[in-house]
């Protein structure tokens, strides 16, 4: 696994990235996220699982907002129809 190699090596991230054929910036990102996932990141940093959950919850909120909008329009339509 690429993250483990960079974390357990005595080489610099740039050297490991060159050995793996990936960009140093990409490998630094993976190392940073692996550190957070192990619970060793800065306060408030989201783990990969938390990021996925947040994305799912945001999708669900958008879906529910659309539903509420449709229900609001339907309510207004039927309220107008009832007044006629």
PEDA-V797600 format. One record per residue. RES is the residue in one letter. PHI is phi in radians with two decimals (none if undefined). D_LAST is the distance of its C-alpha to the last C-alpha in whole Angstrom. Layout:
BEGIN
RES/PHI/D_LAST  RES/PHI/D_LAST
END
This chain:
BEGIN
X/none/69  X/-1.15/68  X/-1.07/67  X/-1.08/70  X/-1.06/73  X/-1.18/72  X/-1.33/72  X/-1.80/75  X/-1.61/77  X/-1.48/80  X/-1.37/79  X/-1.29/76  X/-1.04/73  X/-1.08/74  X/-1.15/76  X/-1.13/74  X/-1.05/72  X/-1.06/74  X/-1.07/76  X/-1.54/72  X/1.34/71  X/-2.10/68  X/-1.33/67  X/-1.05/69  X/-1.12/65  X/-1.10/64  X/-1.14/66  X/-1.06/66  X/-1.08/62  X/-1.10/63  X/-1.11/66  X/-1.05/63  X/-1.18/61  X/-1.10/63  X/-1.10/64  X/-1.11/61  X/-1.09/60  X/-1.46/64  X/1.45/62  X/-1.93/65  X/-1.51/63  X/-1.19/62  X/-1.02/59  X/1.53/56  X/-1.24/56  X/-1.55/54  X/-1.27/56  X/-1.04/55  X/-1.13/53  X/-1.18/51  X/-1.10/50  X/-1.12/49  X/-1.09/47  X/-1.07/45  X/-1.09/44  X/-1.11/43  X/-1.15/41  X/-1.15/40  X/-1.08/38  X/-1.11/37  X/-1.08/35  X/-1.04/34  X/-1.08/32  X/-1.18/31  X/-1.10/29  X/-1.10/28  X/-1.06/26  X/-1.08/25  X/-1.08/23  X/-1.13/22  X/-1.12/20  X/-1.10/19  X/-1.16/17  X/-1.13/16  X/-1.08/15  X/-1.10/13  X/-1.08/11  X/-1.22/10  X/-1.17/9  X/-1.13/7  X/-1.08/6  X/-1.22/5  X/-1.30/4  X/-1.40/0
END
